[in-house]
Amino acid sequence: TPYGNGAKIDAQKKYIGHRVFVIILKN
């Protein structure tokens, strides 16, 4: 469903954003 795809994309953005945030903290 379109909603399911949107949720997947949103989850990926949050996950990527979290990864970047952790990398910045480590530096």
mmCIF entry with sequence, helices, sheets and N, C-alpha, C, O atoms, coordinates in Angstrom:
data_MODEL
# 
_entry.id   MODEL 
# 
_entity.id                         1 
_entity.type                       polymer 
_entity.pdbx_number_of_molecules   1 
# 
_entity_poly.entity_id                      1 
_entity_poly.type                           'polypeptide(L)' 
_entity_poly.nstd_linkage                   no 
_entity_poly.nstd_monomer                   no 
_entity_poly.pdbx_seq_one_letter_code       TPYGNGAKIDAQKKYIGHRVFVIILKN 
_entity_poly.pdbx_seq_one_letter_code_can   TPYGNGAKIDAQKKYIGHRVFVIILKN 
_entity_poly.pdbx_strand_id                 A 
# 
loop_
_entity_poly_seq.entity_id 
_entity_poly_seq.num 
_entity_poly_seq.mon_id 
_entity_poly_seq.hetero 
1 1  THR n 
1 2  PRO n 
1 3  TYR n 
1 4  GLY n 
1 5  ASN n 
1 6  GLY n 
1 7  ALA n 
1 8  LYS n 
1 9  ILE n 
1 10 ASP n 
1 11 ALA n 
1 12 GLN n 
1 13 LYS n 
1 14 LYS n 
1 15 TYR n 
1 16 ILE n 
1 17 GLY n 
1 18 HIS n 
1 19 ARG n 
1 20 VAL n 
1 21 PHE n 
1 22 VAL n 
1 23 ILE n 
1 24 ILE n 
1 25 LEU n 
1 26 LYS n 
1 27 ASN n 
# 
_struct_asym.id          A 
_struct_asym.entity_id   1 
# 
_struct_conf.conf_type_id            HELX_P 
_struct_conf.id                      HELX_P1 
_struct_conf.pdbx_PDB_helix_id       AA1 
_struct_conf.beg_label_comp_id       PRO 
_struct_conf.beg_label_asym_id       A 
_struct_conf.beg_label_seq_id        2 
_struct_conf.pdbx_beg_PDB_ins_code   ? 
_struct_conf.end_label_comp_id       LYS 
_struct_conf.end_label_asym_id       A 
_struct_conf.end_label_seq_id        26 
_struct_conf.pdbx_end_PDB_ins_code   ? 
_struct_conf.beg_auth_comp_id        PRO 
_struct_conf.beg_auth_asym_id        A 
_struct_conf.beg_auth_seq_id         2 
_struct_conf.end_auth_comp_id        LYS 
_struct_conf.end_auth_asym_id        A 
_struct_conf.end_auth_seq_id         26 
_struct_conf.pdbx_PDB_helix_class    1 
_struct_conf.details                 ? 
_struct_conf.pdbx_PDB_helix_length   25 
# 
_struct_conf_type.id          HELX_P 
_struct_conf_type.criteria    ? 
_struct_conf_type.reference   ? 
# 
loop_
_atom_site.group_PDB 
_atom_site.id 
_atom_site.type_symbol 
_atom_site.label_atom_id 
_atom_site.label_alt_id 
_atom_site.label_comp_id 
_atom_site.label_asym_id 
_atom_site.label_entity_id 
_atom_site.label_seq_id 
_atom_site.pdbx_PDB_ins_code 
_atom_site.Cartn_x 
_atom_site.Cartn_y 
_atom_site.Cartn_z 
_atom_site.occupancy 
_atom_site.B_iso_or_equiv 
_atom_site.pdbx_formal_charge 
_atom_site.auth_seq_id 
_atom_site.auth_comp_id 
_atom_site.auth_asym_id 
_atom_site.auth_atom_id 
_atom_site.pdbx_PDB_model_num 
ATOM 1   N N  . THR A 1 1  ? 0.840  -1.204 0.000  1.00 0.00 ? 1  THR A N  1 
ATOM 2   C CA . THR A 1 1  ? 0.000  0.000  0.000  1.00 0.00 ? 1  THR A CA 1 
ATOM 3   C C  . THR A 1 1  ? 0.870  1.247  0.000  1.00 0.00 ? 1  THR A C  1 
ATOM 4   O O  . THR A 1 1  ? 2.007  1.199  0.470  1.00 0.00 ? 1  THR A O  1 
ATOM 5   N N  . PRO A 1 2  ? 0.367  2.355  -0.513 1.00 0.00 ? 2  PRO A N  1 
ATOM 6   C CA . PRO A 1 2  ? 1.149  3.611  -0.496 1.00 0.00 ? 2  PRO A CA 1 
ATOM 7   C C  . PRO A 1 2  ? 1.560  4.001  0.918  1.00 0.00 ? 2  PRO A C  1 
ATOM 8   O O  . PRO A 1 2  ? 2.669  4.488  1.138  1.00 0.00 ? 2  PRO A O  1 
ATOM 9   N N  . TYR A 1 3  ? 0.656  3.782  1.882  1.00 0.00 ? 3  TYR A N  1 
ATOM 10  C CA . TYR A 1 3  ? 0.973  4.148  3.271  1.00 0.00 ? 3  TYR A CA 1 
ATOM 11  C C  . TYR A 1 3  ? 2.127  3.287  3.787  1.00 0.00 ? 3  TYR A C  1 
ATOM 12  O O  . TYR A 1 3  ? 3.018  3.784  4.475  1.00 0.00 ? 3  TYR A O  1 
ATOM 13  N N  . GLY A 1 4  ? 2.106  1.991  3.453  1.00 0.00 ? 4  GLY A N  1 
ATOM 14  C CA . GLY A 1 4  ? 3.173  1.086  3.892  1.00 0.00 ? 4  GLY A CA 1 
ATOM 15  C C  . GLY A 1 4  ? 4.516  1.516  3.313  1.00 0.00 ? 4  GLY A C  1 
ATOM 16  O O  . GLY A 1 4  ? 5.524  1.520  4.018  1.00 0.00 ? 4  GLY A O  1 
ATOM 17  N N  . ASN A 1 5  ? 4.533  1.876  2.033  1.00 0.00 ? 5  ASN A N  1 
ATOM 18  C CA . ASN A 1 5  ? 5.779  2.322  1.409  1.00 0.00 ? 5  ASN A CA 1 
ATOM 19  C C  . ASN A 1 5  ? 6.270  3.606  2.054  1.00 0.00 ? 5  ASN A C  1 
ATOM 20  O O  . ASN A 1 5  ? 7.467  3.761  2.295  1.00 0.00 ? 5  ASN A O  1 
ATOM 21  N N  . GLY A 1 6  ? 5.358  4.526  2.335  1.00 0.00 ? 6  GLY A N  1 
ATOM 22  C CA . GLY A 1 6  ? 5.725  5.793  2.969  1.00 0.00 ? 6  GLY A CA 1 
ATOM 23  C C  . GLY A 1 6  ? 6.318  5.543  4.340  1.00 0.00 ? 6  GLY A C  1 
ATOM 24  O O  . GLY A 1 6  ? 7.279  6.203  4.736  1.00 0.00 ? 6  GLY A O  1 
ATOM 25  N N  . ALA A 1 7  ? 5.748  4.591  5.069  1.00 0.00 ? 7  ALA A N  1 
ATOM 26  C CA . ALA A 1 7  ? 6.247  4.282  6.412  1.00 0.00 ? 7  ALA A CA 1 
ATOM 27  C C  . ALA A 1 7  ? 7.648  3.695  6.325  1.00 0.00 ? 7  ALA A C  1 
ATOM 28  O O  . ALA A 1 7  ? 8.502  3.999  7.158  1.00 0.00 ? 7  ALA A O  1 
ATOM 29  N N  . LYS A 1 8  ? 7.890  2.852  5.319  1.00 0.00 ? 8  LYS A N  1 
ATOM 30  C CA . LYS A 1 8  ? 9.228  2.256  5.146  1.00 0.00 ? 8  LYS A CA 1 
ATOM 31  C C  . LYS A 1 8  ? 10.253 3.346  4.866  1.00 0.00 ? 8  LYS A C  1 
ATOM 32  O O  . LYS A 1 8  ? 11.332 3.356  5.459  1.00 0.00 ? 8  LYS A O  1 
ATOM 33  N N  . ILE A 1 9  ? 9.920  4.257  3.969  1.00 0.00 ? 9  ILE A N  1 
ATOM 34  C CA . ILE A 1 9  ? 10.842 5.345  3.616  1.00 0.00 ? 9  ILE A CA 1 
ATOM 35  C C  . ILE A 1 9  ? 11.110 6.217  4.839  1.00 0.00 ? 9  ILE A C  1 
ATOM 36  O O  . ILE A 1 9  ? 12.249 6.617  5.080  1.00 0.00 ? 9  ILE A O  1 
ATOM 37  N N  . ASP A 1 10 ? 10.072 6.511  5.607  1.00 0.00 ? 10 ASP A N  1 
ATOM 38  C CA . ASP A 1 10 ? 10.219 7.343  6.800  1.00 0.00 ? 10 ASP A CA 1 
ATOM 39  C C  . ASP A 1 10 ? 11.119 6.644  7.814  1.00 0.00 ? 10 ASP A C  1 
ATOM 40  O O  . ASP A 1 10 ? 11.963 7.280  8.445  1.00 0.00 ? 10 ASP A O  1 
ATOM 41  N N  . ALA A 1 11 ? 10.936 5.331  7.967  1.00 0.00 ? 11 ALA A N  1 
ATOM 42  C CA . ALA A 1 11 ? 11.757 4.567  8.913  1.00 0.00 ? 11 ALA A CA 1 
ATOM 43  C C  . ALA A 1 11 ? 13.216 4.581  8.466  1.00 0.00 ? 11 ALA A C  1 
ATOM 44  O O  . ALA A 1 11 ? 14.116 4.699  9.297  1.00 0.00 ? 11 ALA A O  1 
ATOM 45  N N  . GLN A 1 12 ? 13.454 4.462  7.167  1.00 0.00 ? 12 GLN A N  1 
ATOM 46  C CA . GLN A 1 12 ? 14.826 4.493  6.653  1.00 0.00 ? 12 GLN A CA 1 
ATOM 47  C C  . GLN A 1 12 ? 15.463 5.852  6.912  1.00 0.00 ? 12 GLN A C  1 
ATOM 48  O O  . GLN A 1 12 ? 16.632 5.928  7.290  1.00 0.00 ? 12 GLN A O  1 
ATOM 49  N N  . LYS A 1 13 ? 14.702 6.920  6.712  1.00 0.00 ? 13 LYS A N  1 
ATOM 50  C CA . LYS A 1 13 ? 15.238 8.270  6.961  1.00 0.00 ? 13 LYS A CA 1 
ATOM 51  C C  . LYS A 1 13 ? 15.612 8.422  8.431  1.00 0.00 ? 13 LYS A C  1 
ATOM 52  O O  . LYS A 1 13 ? 16.669 8.967  8.752  1.00 0.00 ? 13 LYS A O  1 
ATOM 53  N N  . LYS A 1 14 ? 14.748 7.942  9.324  1.00 0.00 ? 14 LYS A N  1 
ATOM 54  C CA . LYS A 1 14 ? 15.026 8.042  10.758 1.00 0.00 ? 14 LYS A CA 1 
ATOM 55  C C  . LYS A 1 14 ? 16.265 7.224  11.102 1.00 0.00 ? 14 LYS A C  1 
ATOM 56  O O  . LYS A 1 14 ? 17.110 7.666  11.879 1.00 0.00 ? 14 LYS A O  1 
ATOM 57  N N  . TYR A 1 15 ? 16.370 6.026  10.519 1.00 0.00 ? 15 TYR A N  1 
ATOM 58  C CA . TYR A 1 15 ? 17.504 5.150  10.801 1.00 0.00 ? 15 TYR A CA 1 
ATOM 59  C C  . TYR A 1 15 ? 18.797 5.783  10.313 1.00 0.00 ? 15 TYR A C  1 
ATOM 60  O O  . TYR A 1 15 ? 19.796 5.797  11.032 1.00 0.00 ? 15 TYR A O  1 
ATOM 61  N N  . ILE A 1 16 ? 18.780 6.309  9.090  1.00 0.00 ? 16 ILE A N  1 
ATOM 62  C CA . ILE A 1 16 ? 19.974 6.959  8.532  1.00 0.00 ? 16 ILE A CA 1 
ATOM 63  C C  . ILE A 1 16 ? 20.337 8.181  9.364  1.00 0.00 ? 16 ILE A C  1 
ATOM 64  O O  . ILE A 1 16 ? 21.510 8.402  9.665  1.00 0.00 ? 16 ILE A O  1 
ATOM 65  N N  . GLY A 1 17 ? 19.344 8.971  9.734  1.00 0.00 ? 17 GLY A N  1 
ATOM 66  C CA . GLY A 1 17 ? 19.586 10.155 10.553 1.00 0.00 ? 17 GLY A CA 1 
ATOM 67  C C  . GLY A 1 17 ? 20.201 9.778  11.888 1.00 0.00 ? 17 GLY A C  1 
ATOM 68  O O  . GLY A 1 17 ? 21.082 10.480 12.384 1.00 0.00 ? 17 GLY A O  1 
ATOM 69  N N  . HIS A 1 18 ? 19.751 8.686  12.472 1.00 0.00 ? 18 HIS A N  1 
ATOM 70  C CA . HIS A 1 18 ? 20.289 8.225  13.757 1.00 0.00 ? 18 HIS A CA 1 
ATOM 71  C C  . HIS A 1 18 ? 21.742 7.799  13.590 1.00 0.00 ? 18 HIS A C  1 
ATOM 72  O O  . HIS A 1 18 ? 22.578 8.101  14.441 1.00 0.00 ? 18 HIS A O  1 
ATOM 73  N N  . ARG A 1 19 ? 22.052 7.095  12.492 1.00 0.00 ? 19 ARG A N  1 
ATOM 74  C CA . ARG A 1 19 ? 23.420 6.650  12.223 1.00 0.00 ? 19 ARG A CA 1 
ATOM 75  C C  . ARG A 1 19 ? 24.342 7.861  12.107 1.00 0.00 ? 19 ARG A C  1 
ATOM 76  O O  . ARG A 1 19 ? 25.421 7.885  12.699 1.00 0.00 ? 19 ARG A O  1 
ATOM 77  N N  . VAL A 1 20 ? 23.916 8.858  11.348 1.00 0.00 ? 20 VAL A N  1 
ATOM 78  C CA . VAL A 1 20 ? 24.718 10.070 11.152 1.00 0.00 ? 20 VAL A CA 1 
ATOM 79  C C  . VAL A 1 20 ? 24.931 10.775 12.483 1.00 0.00 ? 20 VAL A C  1 
ATOM 80  O O  . VAL A 1 20 ? 26.030 11.251 12.764 1.00 0.00 ? 20 VAL A O  1 
ATOM 81  N N  . PHE A 1 21 ? 23.886 10.845 13.307 1.00 0.00 ? 21 PHE A N  1 
ATOM 82  C CA . PHE A 1 21 ? 23.965 11.505 14.611 1.00 0.00 ? 21 PHE A CA 1 
ATOM 83  C C  . PHE A 1 21 ? 24.991 10.801 15.500 1.00 0.00 ? 21 PHE A C  1 
ATOM 84  O O  . PHE A 1 21 ? 25.788 11.457 16.171 1.00 0.00 ? 21 PHE A O  1 
ATOM 85  N N  . VAL A 1 22 ? 24.972 9.478  15.503 1.00 0.00 ? 22 VAL A N  1 
ATOM 86  C CA . VAL A 1 22 ? 25.918 8.701  16.321 1.00 0.00 ? 22 VAL A CA 1 
ATOM 87  C C  . VAL A 1 22 ? 27.346 8.921  15.825 1.00 0.00 ? 22 VAL A C  1 
ATOM 88  O O  . VAL A 1 22 ? 28.266 9.078  16.628 1.00 0.00 ? 22 VAL A O  1 
ATOM 89  N N  . ILE A 1 23 ? 27.533 8.933  14.514 1.00 0.00 ? 23 ILE A N  1 
ATOM 90  C CA . ILE A 1 23 ? 28.875 9.151  13.948 1.00 0.00 ? 23 ILE A CA 1 
ATOM 91  C C  . ILE A 1 23 ? 29.391 10.529 14.351 1.00 0.00 ? 23 ILE A C  1 
ATOM 92  O O  . ILE A 1 23 ? 30.562 10.673 14.704 1.00 0.00 ? 23 ILE A O  1 
ATOM 93  N N  . ILE A 1 24 ? 28.531 11.540 14.303 1.00 0.00 ? 24 ILE A N  1 
ATOM 94  C CA . ILE A 1 24 ? 28.943 12.900 14.687 1.00 0.00 ? 24 ILE A CA 1 
ATOM 95  C C  . ILE A 1 24 ? 29.345 12.920 16.164 1.00 0.00 ? 24 ILE A C  1 
ATOM 96  O O  . ILE A 1 24 ? 30.338 13.550 16.530 1.00 0.00 ? 24 ILE A O  1 
ATOM 97  N N  . LEU A 1 25 ? 28.583 12.237 17.003 1.00 0.00 ? 25 LEU A N  1 
ATOM 98  C CA . LEU A 1 25 ? 28.898 12.213 18.436 1.00 0.00 ? 25 LEU A CA 1 
ATOM 99  C C  . LEU A 1 25 ? 30.253 11.554 18.682 1.00 0.00 ? 25 LEU A C  1 
ATOM 100 O O  . LEU A 1 25 ? 31.017 11.996 19.540 1.00 0.00 ? 25 LEU A O  1 
ATOM 101 N N  . LYS A 1 26 ? 30.547 10.492 17.925 1.00 0.00 ? 26 LYS A N  1 
ATOM 102 C CA . LYS A 1 26 ? 31.817 9.780  18.120 1.00 0.00 ? 26 LYS A CA 1 
ATOM 103 C C  . LYS A 1 26 ? 32.997 10.648 17.708 1.00 0.00 ? 26 LYS A C  1 
ATOM 104 O O  . LYS A 1 26 ? 34.082 10.542 18.281 1.00 0.00 ? 26 LYS A O  1 
ATOM 105 N N  . ASN A 1 27 ? 32.787 11.506 16.718 1.00 0.00 ? 27 ASN A N  1 
ATOM 106 C CA . ASN A 1 27 ? 33.868 12.404 16.303 1.00 0.00 ? 27 ASN A CA 1 
ATOM 107 C C  . ASN A 1 27 ? 33.956 13.533 17.310 1.00 0.00 ? 27 ASN A C  1 
ATOM 108 O O  . ASN A 1 27 ? 34.799 14.420 17.171 1.00 0.00 ? 27 ASN A O  1 
# 
